[in-house]
Amino acid sequence: PGRVEAVVAEWRPAVSQQSYLRRLVQLLLQLELDDDALIVGRGAAFVLTDPGTLHVRVIAPMPCRIARLVQRERLHPAQAKRLLDASDDTRRRFVSTSFGADIADPIHYDLTLGTAELSAEEAAQTVLLAASSKSRRRAGAREATRDLLGRALRYQRQPLLPRVSETIWRRCEGRFPDG
């Protein structure tokens, strides 16, 4: 969060909403290239499309969230509920207006963690395990795709099989649109 927060804090007061969103998307895409980035919020699940990127939604029932905020910030429960409602509404509106999506739609996430009964450590371990597994599958799938495409290019050079690489490419391009 330090790197993202610093850049976003610098942009926010000086740019329009449209310019802010354009810069935010550029930053998110750059962070996606870093492989080891952890991005919390900012609509990242609606921007980042690399097959190796893990999209996680963390949820908990409102009473649990209120209790945690009361304990962490020493607030009255009613004040904590107002803050959480306002934060939820702001996040929901940001994703809806910026990306035309519903933040709660599970289709946008690989993993949804209900943290009412999970400790922070258990939740973190679950995310790390899922990210590691997805990263290994992606690396293996990319290697298999490269092998298929390499073989297809070799076959394409043969006069009797002029369309093999196109067939294989069509089969693979949906999974790995960036090549």
N, C-alpha and C positions, 0 to 999 in steps of 0.2 A: 504493500500500500504506500510506502514512502515515496517511491518513484512516481507512481501515478498521482498521488495526492499533491505532490509538489508541482507537477506540470499542470494539473487541473486547476489548482489554486491560483496559479499564475495566469491562466487563460480566462477564468470565469468572469472577473469584473471588467475585462477589457474587450470582450467579444460578444457578438450576437448569439442567440440560441443556435442558429443555423451554422455559424462558424465554429461555435463550441462543439457541436455534434460532429462536424466534419473532422476537426482536430482530434476529438476523442476517438473516433473510428480509426483514424490514421495511427494513433498511439496504440490502440488495442491490437491492430494488425501487426505493428512492429513488435509488440511484446509477444505475440503469438510465435514469432520467429525465434524468440529466445529459448524456447523449449522448457525452461524451468520457471516460467512466470506463474504466479498465483494472482488472479485478478478477482477481487470481491466486488460484485455489483457492476455498476456502470453500463449495464446492458450487454455485457460481454457475451452472454449466451446467444444473443441475437445477431452478433457481428462475426464471431470467430467460427470458422467452418472447417478448419483442418481436421481430418479424421482422427488425429491423435489428441485433439483437445477434449478434455473431460469437462462436461457441463454439470454442475451440481447445484441443487436447490436445497437449502437448509430451512426446515420448518419446525414449528413447535406450537402447541395450543396457546392461545392468548394468556390464560392464567399463568402458565409456565414462563412465558416471556415477561409478563409483568413482574413476577416474583424475582426473576433474574435481574431485571433493570432496577427494581427497588433495592435489591441487595448491593448491586454494583455501584449505583449512583446515589444511594441514600435518599430516594424520592418517596413521596406519598404514592400509594397504589393508583389513585385517580390521576395524578400527574403523569405517572409512568404510562398508563393506558392512553392518555391523550397524546403523549409523545410517540408511542408506537403506532397509534392510528394515523397520526399525521405523517410519520415516516412511511408507513405502508401505502398511504394514498399518494404521496410524492413519488415513490418508486413505481407504483402501478401506472400513474399518469405519464411518467418519463418514458417507460417502455412502450406504452400505448401510443403516445404522440410521436416518439422518435423512431420506433421500429414497427408500428402497426401490429403489435403482438400483445397477447395476454401473458403477463408475467407468471401467472399461476398455471398455465397450460403445461402439463407434464411432457408434452411432445418435444419441448425445447431442451429437455434435460436428460442426461444419461443416468443420473442417480438423484433420487430425492431422499434426503436424510431427515427422519423425524427425531429430533434431539431431546424430546421430553424425558426419555429414559437412557439416553447415551451421554456419557461424559464427554467433555471436549477432547480428551485424549482418544477415546473410542471413535468419535466422529472423525478425527484427524487420521487415525490409522485406517479407517474404512476408505476415506478419500484417497490416501496414499496407495492402498492396495488396488483400488479401481483404476487410478491413474497409471500405475505401473503396468497393470494387466493390459490396459488399452494401448499404451505406448508399445509394449512388446508385440501385440497383435498387429498394430499399424506397421511396425518395422518389418515384420514377417510378410504382411500382405503387400507392402510396397516392393519388397524384394521379389516376391512371386510375380507381381505385375511386371516388373522390369524384365524378369526372365521370360515371361510370355511374350512381351513386346519384342524382345531381342530375337526370340525364335521366329516370331511372325515376320520380322524384317528379313531374316535369312531366307524364309520360305518365299517371301514376296519376290525375291530376286529370281526365283524359278518361274519360267514362263507359264506353267500349268496352274499356278496358285496365285493369281494377281491380287486377290482380295482378302487374303488371310489376315493381314495386319489390320485392315479396316474392321473386320469382324471382331477380332480380339480387342482392338482399341475401343469399339463401341461397348463391349462387355465391361471394360475396365474404367472407362472415363468417368462414369457416374460415381464411382468410389473414390477416385483420385483426380478431381478436376484440375488440380494445379500441376499435373504431370509428374 
